[in-house]
Amino acid sequence: MRYIRYGFWAIVAICLIAVGLANRGLVTLRAMPEFLADLLGMSPVIELPLYVVIAASVGVGLLVGFMWEWLREHRFRAEAKSQTRAAKGLRREVDRLKAEKHEGKDEVLALLEQSS
């Protein structure tokens, strides 16, 4: 199974290297359209290889998706936390009631009653 995983990641690495080599050309990235940049008098421009732009776009898309999903699932995590807190409180109450039930009895008989 380990070799299958290594083989899969080797294929992914080869594909990424091939995409990087095929897309080495420089592209110009502008922060805003030219007419707006002329109007404001500033034009942030950067030139990067296309594979860097592709990889950064995929990375940003993954981060946005993960954050969106994390925020969406907040109510489920909060509900699970409150249910866990309630279950712990009920367990403590059951243990307290069991201790009160067997108070004043013989310890051996209390243990036998508790195990059944």
C-alpha distances in whole Angstrom, upper triangle without the diagonal:
4,5,5,6,9,10,11,13,14,16,17,19,20,21,23,25,26,27,29,30,32,33,35,38,40,41,44,43,46,46,49,51,53,56,55,55,58,60,58,59,55,52,49,47,44,43,39,36,35,31,32,34,31,29,31,32,28,28,31,30,27,29,32,30,28,31,33,30,31,34,34,32,35,37,34,33,37,37,34,36,39,38,36,39,41,39,40,43,44,42,44,47,46,46,49,51,49,51,54,54,54,56,59,58,57,53,52,53,51,48,48,49,46,44,45
4,5,5,6,9,10,11,12,14,16,17,18,20,21,23,24,26,27,29,30,32,33,37,38,39,42,41,44,44,47,49,52,55,54,53,56,58,56,57,53,50,47,45,42,40,37,34,33,30,30,32,30,27,29,30,27,26,30,29,26,28,31,29,27,31,32,30,30,34,34,32,35,37,34,33,37,37,35,36,39,38,36,39,42,40,40,44,44,42,44,47,47,46,49,51,50,51,54,55,54,57,59,58,57,54,53,54,52,49,49,50,47,45,46
4,5,5,6,8,10,10,12,14,15,16,18,20,21,22,24,25,27,28,30,31,35,37,38,41,41,44,44,47,49,51,55,54,53,56,58,57,57,53,50,47,45,41,40,36,33,32,29,30,32,29,26,29,30,27,27,30,30,27,29,32,30,29,32,34,32,32,36,36,35,37,40,37,36,40,40,38,39,43,42,40,43,45,43,43,47,48,46,48,51,50,50,53,55,54,55,58,58,58,60,63,62,61,57,56,58,56,53,53,54,51,48,50
4,5,5,6,9,10,11,12,14,15,17,18,20,21,23,24,26,27,29,30,34,36,37,40,39,42,43,45,47,50,53,52,51,54,56,55,55,52,49,45,43,40,39,35,32,31,27,28,30,27,25,28,28,25,25,29,28,25,27,30,28,27,30,32,30,31,34,34,33,35,38,35,34,38,39,36,38,41,40,39,42,44,42,43,46,47,45,48,50,50,49,53,54,53,55,58,58,58,60,63,62,61,58,57,58,56,53,53,54,51,48,50
4,5,5,6,9,10,11,12,14,15,17,18,20,21,23,24,26,27,29,32,34,35,37,36,40,40,43,44,47,50,49,48,52,53,52,52,49,46,43,41,38,36,32,30,29,25,26,28,25,22,25,26,22,22,25,25,22,24,27,25,24,27,29,27,27,31,31,30,32,35,32,31,35,36,33,35,38,38,36,39,42,40,40,44,44,43,45,48,48,47,51,52,51,53,56,56,56,58,62,60,60,56,55,57,55,51,52,53,50,47,49
4,5,5,6,9,10,10,12,14,15,16,18,20,21,22,24,26,27,30,32,33,36,36,39,40,43,44,47,50,49,48,51,53,52,52,48,45,42,40,36,35,31,28,28,24,25,27,24,22,24,26,22,22,26,26,23,25,28,27,25,29,31,29,29,33,33,32,35,37,35,34,38,39,36,37,41,41,39,42,44,43,43,47,47,46,48,51,50,50,53,55,54,55,59,59,59,61,64,63,62,59,58,59,57,54,55,55,52,50,52
4,6,5,6,9,10,11,12,14,15,16,18,20,21,22,24,26,29,32,33,36,36,39,40,43,44,46,49,49,48,51,53,52,52,49,45,42,40,37,35,31,28,27,23,25,27,24,22,25,26,23,23,27,26,24,26,29,27,27,30,32,30,31,35,35,34,36,39,37,36,40,41,38,40,43,43,41,44,47,45,45,49,50,48,51,54,53,53,56,58,57,58,61,62,62,64,67,66,65,62,61,62,60,57,57,58,55,52,54
4,5,5,6,9,10,11,12,14,15,17,18,20,21,23,25,28,30,31,34,33,36,37,40,41,44,47,46,45,49,50,49,49,46,43,40,38,34,33,29,26,25,21,23,24,21,19,22,23,19,20,23,23,20,23,26,24,23,27,28,27,28,31,31,31,33,36,34,33,37,38,36,37,41,40,39,42,44,43,44,47,48,47,49,52,51,51,54,56,55,57,60,60,61,63,66,65,64,61,60,61,59,56,56,57,54,52,53
4,5,5,6,9,10,10,12,14,15,16,18,20,21,22,26,28,29,31,31,34,35,37,39,41,45,44,43,46,48,47,47,43,40,37,35,32,30,26,24,23,19,20,22,19,17,20,21,17,18,21,21,19,21,24,23,22,25,27,26,27,30,30,30,32,35,33,32,36,37,35,36,40,40,38,41,44,43,43,46,47,46,48,51,51,51,54,56,55,57,60,60,60,62,66,65,64,61,60,61,59,56,57,57,54,52,54
4,5,5,6,9,10,10,12,14,15,16,18,20,21,25,27,28,31,31,35,36,39,40,42,45,45,44,47,49,48,48,44,41,38,35,32,30,26,23,22,19,20,22,20,18,21,22,19,20,23,23,21,24,27,26,25,28,30,29,30,33,34,33,36,39,37,36,40,41,39,40,44,44,42,45,48,46,47,50,51,50,52,55,55,55,58,60,59,60,63,64,64,66,69,68,67,64,63,64,62,59,60,61,57,55,57
4,5,5,6,9,10,10,12,14,15,16,18,20,24,26,27,30,30,34,35,37,39,41,44,44,43,46,48,47,47,44,40,37,35,31,29,26,23,21,18,20,21,19,17,20,21,18,19,23,22,21,24,26,25,25,28,30,29,30,33,33,33,36,39,37,36,40,41,39,41,44,44,43,46,48,47,48,51,52,51,53,56,56,56,59,61,60,62,65,65,65,67,71,70,69,66,65,66,64,61,62,62,59,57,58
4,5,5,6,9,10,11,12,14,15,16,18,22,24,24,27,27,30,31,34,35,38,41,40,39,43,45,44,44,40,37,34,32,28,26,23,20,18,15,16,18,15,13,17,18,15,16,19,19,17,20,22,21,21,25,26,25,27,30,30,30,33,36,34,34,37,39,37,38,42,42,41,44,46,45,46,49,50,49,51,54,54,54,57,59,58,60,63,63,64,66,69,68,68,65,64,65,63,60,61,61,58,56,57
4,5,5,6,9,10,10,12,14,15,17,20,22,23,26,26,30,31,34,35,37,41,40,39,42,44,43,43,39,36,33,30,27,25,21,18,17,14,15,17,15,13,16,18,15,16,20,20,18,21,24,23,23,26,28,27,28,31,32,32,34,38,36,35,39,40,39,40,43,44,42,45,48,47,47,51,52,51,53,56,56,56,59,61,60,61,64,65,65,67,70,70,69,66,66,67,64,61,62,63,59,58,59
4,5,5,6,9,10,11,12,14,16,19,22,23,26,27,30,32,35,36,38,41,41,40,43,45,44,44,40,37,34,31,28,25,22,18,17,14,16,18,16,15,18,20,17,18,22,22,21,24,26,26,26,29,31,30,31,34,35,35,38,41,39,39,42,44,42,43,47,47,46,49,51,50,51,54,55,54,56,59,59,59,62,64,63,65,68,68,69,71,74,73,73,69,69,70,67,65,65,66,63,61,62
4,5,5,6,9,10,10,12,14,18,20,21,24,25,28,30,32,33,35,38,38,37,40,43,42,42,38,35,32,29,26,24,20,17,15,12,15,16,13,13,16,17,15,16,20,19,19,22,24,23,24,27,28,28,30,33,33,33,36,39,38,37,41,42,41,42,46,46,45,48,50,49,50,53,54,54,56,59,59,59,62,64,63,65,68,68,69,71,74,73,73,70,69,70,68,65,66,66,63,61,62
4,5,5,6,9,10,11,12,16,17,19,22,22,25,27,29,31,32,36,36,34,37,40,39,38,35,32,29,26,23,21,17,14,13,9,11,13,11,9,13,14,12,14,17,17,17,19,22,21,22,25,26,26,28,31,31,32,34,37,36,36,39,41,40,41,44,45,44,46,49,48,49,52,53,53,55,58,58,58,61,63,63,64,67,68,68,70,73,73,72,69,69,70,67,64,66,66,62,61,62
4,5,5,6,9,10,11,14,17,18,22,22,26,28,31,32,33,37,37,35,38,41,40,39,36,32,29,26,23,20,17,13,13,9,12,14,13,11,15,17,15,16,20,20,20,22,25,25,25,28,30,30,31,34,35,35,38,41,40,39,42,44,43,44,47,48,47,49,52,52,52,55,57,56,58,61,61,61,64,66,65,67,69,70,71,72,76,75,75,71,71,72,70,67,68,68,65,63,65
4,5,5,6,9,10,14,16,18,22,23,26,28,31,32,33,36,37,35,38,41,40,40,36,33,30,27,24,21,17,14,13,10,13,15,13,13,17,18,16,18,21,21,21,24,26,26,27,30,31,31,33,36,36,37,39,42,41,41,44,46,45,46,50,50,49,52,54,54,54,57,59,58,60,63,63,63,66,68,68,69,72,73,73,75,78,78,77,74,74,75,72,69,70,71,67,65,67
4,6,5,6,9,12,14,15,19,19,23,25,27,28,30,33,33,32,35,37,37,36,33,30,27,24,21,18,15,11,10,7,10,12,9,10,14,14,13,15,18,18,19,21,23,23,25,27,28,29,31,33,33,35,37,40,39,39,42,44,43,44,48,48,48,50,53,52,53,56,57,57,59,62,62,62,65,67,67,68,71,72,72,74,78,77,77,74,74,74,72,69,70,70,67,65,66
4,5,5,6,10,12,13,17,18,21,23,26,27,28,32,32,31,33,36,35,34,31,28,25,22,19,16,12,9,8,5,8,10,9,9,12,14,14,15,18,19,19,21,23,24,25,27,29,30,31,33,34,35,37,41,40,40,43,45,44,45,48,49,48,50,53,53,53,56,58,57,59,62,62,63,65,67,67,69,71,72,73,74,78,78,77,74,74,75,72,70,71,71,67,66,67
4,6,6,9,12,14,18,20,23,26,28,29,30,34,34,32,35,38,37,36,33,29,27,23,20,17,14,10,10,8,11,13,13,13,16,17,17,19,22,22,23,25,27,28,29,31,32,33,35,37,38,39,41,44,44,43,46,48,47,48,52,52,52,54,57,56,57,60,61,61,63,65,66,66,69,71,71,72,75,76,76,78,81,81,81,77,77,78,75,73,74,74,71,69,70
4,6,8,12,13,17,19,23,25,27,28,28,32,33,31,34,37,36,35,33,29,27,23,20,17,14,10,9,8,12,13,12,13,16,17,17,19,22,22,23,25,27,27,29,31,32,33,35,37,38,39,41,44,44,44,47,49,48,49,52,53,53,55,57,57,58,61,62,62,64,67,67,67,70,72,72,73,76,77,77,79,83,82,82,79,79,79,77,74,75,75,72,70,72
4,6,8,10,14,15,19,21,24,24,25,28,29,28,30,33,32,32,29,25,23,20,17,13,11,7,5,5,9,10,9,11,14,14,15,17,19,20,21,23,25,25,27,29,30,31,33,35,36,37,39,43,42,42,45,47,47,48,51,52,51,53,56,56,57,60,61,61,63,65,66,66,69,71,71,72,75,76,77,78,82,81,82,78,78,79,76,74,75,75,71,70,71
4,6,9,13,15,19,21,24,24,25,28,29,27,29,32,32,31,28,24,22,18,15,12,9,5,6,6,9,10,11,12,14,16,17,18,20,22,23,25,26,27,29,31,32,33,35,37,38,39,41,44,44,44,47,49,48,49,52,53,53,55,58,58,58,61,63,62,64,67,67,68,70,72,72,73,76,77,78,79,83,83,83,79,79,80,78,75,76,76,73,72,73
4,7,10,13,16,19,22,22,22,26,26,25,26,30,29,28,25,22,20,16,13,10,8,5,6,8,10,11,12,14,16,17,18,20,21,22,24,26,27,28,30,32,33,35,36,38,39,41,42,46,46,45,48,50,50,51,54,55,55,57,59,60,60,63,65,65,66,69,70,70,72,74,75,76,78,80,80,82,85,85,85,82,82,83,80,78,79,79,75,74,76
4,7,10,13,16,18,19,19,23,23,21,23,26,26,25,22,18,16,12,10,6,5,4,6,9,10,10,12,14,15,16,18,19,20,22,24,25,26,28,30,31,32,34,35,36,38,40,41,45,45,45,47,50,49,50,53,54,54,56,59,59,59,62,64,64,65,68,69,69,71,74,74,75,78,79,80,81,85,85,85,82,82,83,80,78,79,79,75,74,76
4,6,10,13,15,15,16,19,20,18,20,23,23,22,19,16,14,10,8,5,6,6,6,10,10,8,11,14,14,14,17,18,18,20,22,23,24,26,28,29,30,32,33,34,36,38,39,42,43,43,45,48,48,48,51,53,53,54,57,58,58,61,62,63,64,67,68,68,70,72,73,74,77,78,79,80,84,84,84,81,82,82,79,77,79,78,75,74,75
4,6,10,12,12,12,16,16,15,17,20,19,18,16,12,10,7,6,4,7,9,9,13,12,10,13,16,14,15,18,19,19,20,23,24,24,26,28,29,29,32,33,34,35,38,39,42,43,43,45,48,48,48,51,53,53,54,57,58,58,61,63,63,64,67,68,69,70,73,73,74,77,78,79,80,84,84,85,82,82,83,80,78,79,79,75,74,76
4,7,9,10,11,15,15,13,16,18,17,17,14,10,8,6,5,6,8,10,10,13,12,9,12,14,13,12,16,17,16,17,21,21,20,23,25,25,26,29,30,30,32,35,36,39,40,40,42,44,45,45,48,50,50,51,54,55,55,57,59,60,61,63,65,66,67,69,70,71,73,75,76,77,81,81,82,79,80,80,77,75,77,76,72,72,73
4,5,7,8,12,11,9,12,15,14,14,11,7,6,5,7,9,11,14,14,17,15,12,15,17,15,15,18,19,17,19,22,22,21,24,26,26,26,30,31,31,32,35,36,39,40,40,42,44,45,45,48,50,50,51,54,55,56,58,60,61,62,64,65,66,68,70,71,72,74,76,77,78,82,82,83,80,81,81,78,76,78,77,74,73,74
4,7,9,12,10,9,12,14,12,13,10,7,6,7,9,12,13,16,16,19,16,14,16,18,15,15,18,19,16,18,21,20,19,22,25,24,24,28,29,28,30,33,33,36,38,38,39,42,43,43,45,47,48,49,51,53,53,55,57,58,59,61,63,64,65,67,68,69,71,73,75,75,79,80,81,78,79,79,76,74,76,75,71,71,72
4,6,8,7,6,10,11,10,11,9,7,8,9,12,14,16,19,19,21,19,16,19,21,18,17,21,21,19,20,23,23,21,24,27,26,26,29,30,29,31,34,35,37,39,39,41,43,44,45,47,49,50,50,53,54,55,57,59,60,61,63,65,66,67,69,70,72,73,75,77,77,81,82,83,80,81,81,78,76,78,77,73,73,74
4,6,5,6,9,10,11,12,11,9,10,11,13,15,18,20,19,22,21,18,20,23,20,19,23,24,21,22,26,26,24,27,29,28,28,31,33,32,33,37,37,40,42,42,43,46,47,48,50,52,52,53,56,57,58,60,62,63,64,66,68,69,70,72,73,75,76,78,80,80,84,85,86,83,84,84,81,79,81,80,76,76,77
4,5,5,6,8,10,10,10,8,10,10,14,15,18,21,20,24,23,20,22,25,23,22,25,27,24,25,29,29,27,30,33,32,32,35,37,36,37,40,41,44,45,46,47,49,51,51,53,55,56,57,59,61,62,63,65,66,67,69,71,72,73,75,77,78,80,81,83,84,88,88,89,86,87,88,84,83,84,83,80,79,81
4,5,5,6,9,10,11,10,13,14,17,19,22,25,24,27,26,23,26,28,26,25,28,29,27,28,31,31,29,32,35,34,33,37,38,37,38,42,42,44,47,47,48,50,52,52,54,56,57,58,60,62,63,64,66,68,69,70,72,73,75,76,78,79,81,82,84,85,89,90,91,88,89,89,86,84,86,85,81,81,82
4,5,5,6,8,9,9,11,13,17,19,22,25,24,27,26,23,25,27,25,23,27,28,25,26,30,29,27,30,32,31,31,34,36,34,36,39,39,42,44,44,45,48,49,49,51,53,54,55,57,59,60,61,63,65,66,67,69,70,71,73,75,76,78,79,81,82,86,86,88,85,86,86,83,81,83,82,78,78,80
4,5,5,6,5,5,8,10,14,17,20,23,23,26,24,21,24,26,24,23,27,27,25,26,30,29,27,30,33,31,31,35,36,35,37,40,40,43,45,45,46,48,50,50,52,54,55,55,58,60,60,62,64,65,66,68,70,71,72,74,76,76,78,80,82,82,86,87,88,85,86,87,83,82,83,82,79,79,80
4,6,5,7,7,11,13,16,19,22,25,25,29,27,25,27,30,27,26,30,31,28,30,33,32,31,34,36,35,35,39,40,39,40,44,44,46,48,49,49,52,54,54,55,58,59,59,62,63,64,65,68,69,70,71,74,74,76,78,79,80,82,84,85,86,90,90,92,89,90,90,87,85,87,86,83,82,84
4,6,8,10,13,15,19,22,25,28,28,31,29,27,29,32,29,28,32,32,29,31,34,33,31,34,37,35,35,38,39,38,40,43,43,45,48,48,48,51,53,53,54,57,58,58,61,63,63,64,67,68,69,71,73,74,75,77,78,79,81,83,84,85,89,90,91,88,90,90,86,85,87,86,82,82,83
4,6,8,11,14,18,21,24,27,28,30,28,26,29,30,27,27,30,30,27,29,32,31,29,33,35,33,33,37,38,36,38,41,41,43,46,46,46,49,51,50,52,55,56,56,58,60,61,62,64,66,66,68,70,71,72,74,76,77,78,80,82,82,86,87,88,86,87,87,84,82,84,83,80,80,81
4,7,10,13,16,19,23,26,27,30,28,25,29,30,28,27,31,31,28,30,34,32,31,34,36,35,35,39,39,38,40,43,43,46,48,48,49,52,53,53,54,57,58,58,61,62,63,64,67,68,68,70,72,73,74,76,78,79,80,82,84,84,88,89,90,87,89,89,86,84,86,85,82,82,83
4,6,9,13,16,19,23,24,27,24,22,25,27,24,24,28,28,25,27,30,29,28,32,33,32,33,36,37,36,38,41,41,43,46,45,46,49,50,50,52,55,55,55,58,60,60,61,64,65,66,68,70,70,71,74,75,76,78,80,81,82,85,86,87,84,86,86,83,81,83,82,79,79,80
4,6,10,13,16,19,20,23,21,19,22,24,21,21,25,25,23,25,28,27,26,29,31,30,31,34,35,34,36,39,40,42,44,44,45,48,49,49,51,54,54,55,57,59,59,61,63,64,65,67,69,70,71,73,74,75,77,79,80,81,85,85,86,83,85,85,82,80,82,81,77,77,79
4,7,10,13,17,18,20,18,16,19,21,18,18,22,22,20,22,25,24,24,27,29,28,29,32,33,32,34,37,37,40,42,41,43,46,47,46,49,51,51,52,55,56,56,58,61,61,62,64,66,67,68,70,72,72,74,76,78,78,82,83,83,80,81,82,79,77,79,78,75,74,76
4,7,10,14,15,17,15,14,17,19,16,17,21,21,19,22,24,24,24,27,29,28,29,32,33,33,35,38,38,41,43,42,44,47,47,47,50,52,52,53,56,57,57,59,62,62,63,65,67,68,69,71,73,73,75,77,78,79,83,83,84,81,82,83,79,78,79,79,75,75,76
4,6,10,12,14,12,11,15,16,14,15,19,19,18,20,23,22,23,26,27,27,29,31,32,32,35,37,38,41,42,41,43,46,46,46,49,51,51,52,55,56,56,58,61,61,62,64,66,66,68,70,71,72,74,76,77,78,82,82,83,79,80,81,78,76,78,77,73,73,75
4,7,9,12,10,10,13,15,14,15,18,19,18,21,23,23,24,27,28,28,30,32,33,34,36,38,39,42,43,43,45,48,48,48,51,53,52,54,56,57,57,60,62,62,63,66,67,68,69,72,73,73,76,77,78,79,83,83,84,80,81,82,79,77,78,78,74,74,75
4,6,8,7,7,10,11,11,13,15,16,16,19,21,21,22,24,26,27,28,30,31,32,34,36,37,41,41,41,43,46,45,46,49,50,50,52,54,55,55,58,60,60,61,64,65,65,67,69,70,71,73,75,76,77,80,81,81,78,78,79,76,74,75,75,72,71,72
4,6,6,7,9,10,11,13,15,16,17,19,20,21,23,25,26,27,29,31,32,33,35,37,38,41,42,41,44,46,46,46,49,51,50,52,55,55,56,58,60,60,62,64,65,65,68,70,70,71,74,75,76,77,81,81,81,78,78,79,76,74,75,75,71,70,72
4,5,5,6,9,10,11,12,14,15,16,18,20,21,22,24,26,27,29,30,32,33,35,36,40,40,39,42,44,44,45,48,49,49,51,54,54,54,57,59,59,60,63,64,64,67,69,69,70,73,74,75,76,80,80,80,77,77,78,75,72,74,74,70,69,70
4,5,5,6,8,10,11,12,14,15,16,18,20,21,22,24,26,27,28,30,31,33,35,38,38,37,40,43,42,43,46,47,47,49,51,51,52,55,56,56,58,61,61,62,64,66,66,68,70,71,72,74,77,77,77,74,74,75,72,69,71,71,67,66,67
4,5,5,6,8,10,10,12,14,15,16,18,20,21,22,24,26,27,28,30,31,33,36,37,36,38,41,40,41,44,45,45,47,50,50,50,53,55,55,56,59,60,60,62,64,65,66,68,70,71,72,75,75,75,72,73,73,71,68,70,69,66,65,66
4,6,5,6,9,10,10,12,14,15,16,18,20,21,22,24,26,27,28,30,32,35,35,35,37,40,40,40,43,45,44,46,49,49,50,52,54,54,56,58,59,60,62,64,65,66,68,70,71,72,75,76,76,73,73,74,71,69,70,70,66,65,67
4,6,5,6,9,10,11,12,14,15,16,18,20,21,23,24,26,27,29,30,34,34,34,36,38,38,39,42,43,43,45,48,48,49,51,53,53,55,57,58,59,61,63,63,65,67,68,69,71,74,74,74,71,71,72,69,67,68,68,64,63,64
4,5,5,6,9,10,11,12,14,15,16,18,20,21,22,24,26,27,29,32,32,31,34,37,36,37,40,41,41,43,45,45,46,49,50,50,52,55,55,56,58,60,60,62,64,65,66,68,71,71,71,68,68,69,66,64,65,65,61,60,62
4,5,5,6,8,10,10,12,14,15,16,18,20,21,22,24,26,27,30,31,30,33,35,35,35,38,40,39,41,44,44,45,47,49,49,51,53,54,55,57,59,60,61,63,65,66,67,70,70,71,68,68,69,66,64,65,65,61,60,62
4,5,5,6,9,10,11,12,14,15,16,18,20,21,22,24,26,29,29,29,32,34,34,35,38,39,39,41,43,44,45,47,49,49,51,53,54,55,57,59,60,61,63,64,66,67,71,71,71,68,68,69,66,64,65,65,61,60,61
4,6,5,6,9,10,10,12,14,15,16,18,20,21,22,24,28,28,27,30,32,32,33,36,37,37,39,41,42,42,45,47,47,49,51,52,52,55,57,57,59,61,62,63,65,68,68,69,65,66,66,63,61,62,62,58,57,58
4,5,5,6,9,10,11,12,14,15,16,18,20,21,23,26,26,25,28,31,30,31,34,35,35,37,39,40,40,43,45,45,46,49,50,50,52,54,55,56,59,60,61,62,66,66,66,63,63,64,61,59,60,60,56,55,57
4,5,5,6,9,10,11,12,14,15,16,18,20,21,25,25,25,27,30,30,30,33,34,34,36,39,39,40,42,44,45,46,48,50,50,52,54,55,56,58,60,61,62,66,66,67,64,64,65,62,60,61,60,57,56,58
4,5,5,6,9,10,10,12,14,15,16,18,20,23,24,24,26,28,28,29,32,33,33,35,38,38,39,42,43,44,45,48,49,50,52,53,54,56,58,59,60,62,65,65,66,63,64,64,61,59,60,59,56,55,56
4,5,5,6,9,10,10,12,14,15,16,18,22,21,21,24,26,26,27,30,31,31,33,35,36,36,39,41,41,43,45,46,47,49,51,51,53,55,56,57,59,62,62,63,60,60,61,58,55,57,56,53,52,53
4,5,5,6,8,10,10,12,14,15,17,20,20,20,22,25,25,25,28,29,29,31,34,34,35,37,39,39,41,43,44,45,47,49,50,51,53,55,56,57,61,61,62,59,59,60,57,55,56,55,52,51,53
4,6,5,6,9,10,11,12,14,16,19,20,19,22,24,24,25,28,29,30,31,34,34,35,37,39,40,41,44,45,46,48,49,50,52,54,55,57,58,62,62,63,60,60,61,57,56,57,56,53,52,53
4,5,5,6,9,10,10,12,14,17,17,18,20,22,22,24,26,27,28,30,32,33,34,36,38,38,40,42,43,44,46,48,49,50,52,53,55,56,60,60,61,58,59,59,56,54,55,54,51,50,51
4,5,5,6,9,10,11,12,16,16,15,18,20,20,21,24,25,25,27,29,30,31,33,35,35,37,39,40,41,43,45,46,47,49,50,52,53,57,57,58,55,55,56,52,50,52,51,48,47,48
4,5,5,6,8,10,11,14,15,14,16,19,19,20,23,24,24,26,28,29,30,32,34,35,36,38,40,41,42,44,45,47,49,50,52,53,56,57,58,55,56,56,53,51,52,51,48,48,49
4,6,5,6,9,10,13,14,14,16,18,19,20,23,24,25,26,28,30,31,33,34,35,37,39,40,41,43,45,46,47,49,50,52,53,57,57,58,56,57,57,53,52,53,52,48,48,49
4,5,5,6,9,11,11,12,14,16,17,18,20,21,22,24,26,27,28,30,32,33,34,36,37,39,41,42,43,45,47,48,49,51,55,55,56,53,53,53,50,49,50,49,45,45,46
4,5,5,6,10,10,10,12,14,14,15,18,19,20,21,24,25,26,28,29,30,32,34,35,36,38,40,41,42,44,45,47,48,52,52,53,50,51,51,48,46,48,47,43,43,44
4,5,5,8,10,10,11,14,15,16,18,19,20,22,24,25,26,28,30,31,32,34,36,37,38,40,41,43,44,46,48,49,53,53,54,52,53,53,49,48,49,48,44,44,46
4,6,7,8,10,11,13,14,16,17,19,20,22,23,25,26,28,29,31,32,34,35,37,38,40,41,43,44,45,47,49,53,53,54,52,52,52,49,47,49,47,44,44,45
4,6,5,6,9,10,11,13,15,16,17,19,20,21,23,25,26,27,29,31,32,33,35,36,38,39,41,42,44,45,49,49,50,48,49,48,45,44,45,44,40,40,41
4,5,5,6,9,10,11,12,14,15,17,18,20,21,23,24,26,27,29,30,32,33,35,36,38,39,41,43,44,47,48,49,47,48,48,44,43,45,43,40,40,41
4,5,5,6,9,10,11,12,14,15,16,18,20,21,22,24,26,27,28,30,32,33,35,36,38,39,41,42,46,46,48,46,47,46,43,42,43,41,38,38,39
4,5,5,6,9,10,10,12,14,15,16,18,20,21,22,24,26,27,29,30,31,33,35,36,37,39,41,44,45,46,43,44,44,40,39,41,39,36,36,36
4,5,5,6,9,10,10,12,14,15,16,18,20,21,23,24,26,27,29,30,31,33,35,36,38,39,43,43,44,42,43,43,39,38,39,38,34,35,36
4,5,5,6,9,10,11,12,14,15,17,18,20,21,23,24,26,27,29,30,32,33,35,37,38,42,42,44,41,42,42,39,38,39,38,34,35,36
4,5,5,6,9,10,11,12,14,15,16,18,20,21,22,24,26,27,29,30,32,33,35,36,40,40,42,40,41,40,37,36,37,35,32,33,33
4,5,5,6,9,10,10,12,14,15,16,18,20,21,22,24,26,27,29,30,31,33,35,38,38,40,37,38,38,34,33,35,33,30,30,31
4,5,5,6,9,10,11,12,14,15,17,19,20,21,23,24,26,27,29,30,32,33,37,37,39,36,37,37,34,33,35,33,29,30,31
4,5,5,6,9,10,11,12,14,15,17,18,20,21,23,24,26,27,29,31,32,35,36,38,36,37,36,33,32,34,32,29,30,31
4,5,5,6,9,10,10,12,14,15,16,18,20,21,22,24,26,27,29,30,34,34,36,34,35,34,31,30,31,29,26,27,28
4,5,5,6,9,10,11,12,14,15,17,18,20,21,23,24,26,27,29,32,33,34,31,33,32,29,28,29,28,24,25,26
4,5,5,6,9,10,11,13,14,16,17,19,20,21,23,24,26,27,31,32,33,31,32,32,28,28,30,28,25,26,27
4,5,5,6,9,10,11,12,14,15,16,18,20,21,22,25,26,30,30,32,30,31,31,27,27,28,26,23,24,25
4,5,5,6,9,10,10,12,14,15,16,18,20,21,23,24,28,28,30,28,29,28,25,24,25,24,20,21,22
4,5,5,6,9,10,11,12,14,15,17,18,20,21,23,26,27,28,26,27,27,23,23,25,23,20,21,22
4,5,5,6,9,10,11,12,14,15,17,18,20,21,25,26,28,25,27,27,23,23,25,23,20,22,23
4,5,5,6,9,10,10,12,14,15,16,19,20,24,24,26,24,26,25,21,21,23,20,17,19,20
4,5,5,6,9,10,11,12,14,15,17,18,22,22,24,21,23,22,19,18,20,18,15,16,18
4,5,5,6,9,10,11,12,14,16,16,20,21,23,20,22,22,18,18,21,19,15,18,19
4,5,5,6,9,10,11,12,14,15,19,20,22,20,22,22,18,18,21,18,15,18,19
4,5,5,6,9,10,10,12,14,18,18,20,18,20,19,15,15,17,15,12,14,15
4,5,5,6,9,10,11,12,16,16,18,16,17,17,13,13,16,14,11,13,15
4,5,5,6,9,10,11,14,15,17,16,18,18,14,15,17,15,13,16,18
4,5,5,6,9,10,13,14,17,16,18,17,13,14,16,14,12,15,16
4,5,5,6,9,12,12,14,13,14,13,9,11,13,10,8,11,13
4,5,5,6,10,10,12,11,14,13,9,11,13,12,10,13,15
4,6,5,9,10,13,13,15,14,11,13,16,13,12,16,17
4,6,9,9,12,12,14,12,9,12,13,10,10,14,14
4,6,6,8,8,10,9,6,9,11,9,9,12,14
4,6,9,9,12,11,9,12,14,13,12,16,17
4,7,9,12,11,10,13,15,14,14,18,19
4,6,9,7,7,10,12,11,12,15,16
4,6,5,6,9,10,11,12,14,16
4,6,5,6,9,10,10,12,15
4,5,5,6,9,10,11,13
4,5,5,6,8,10,11
4,5,5,6,9,10
4,5,5,6,9
4,5,5,7
4,6,5
4,6
4
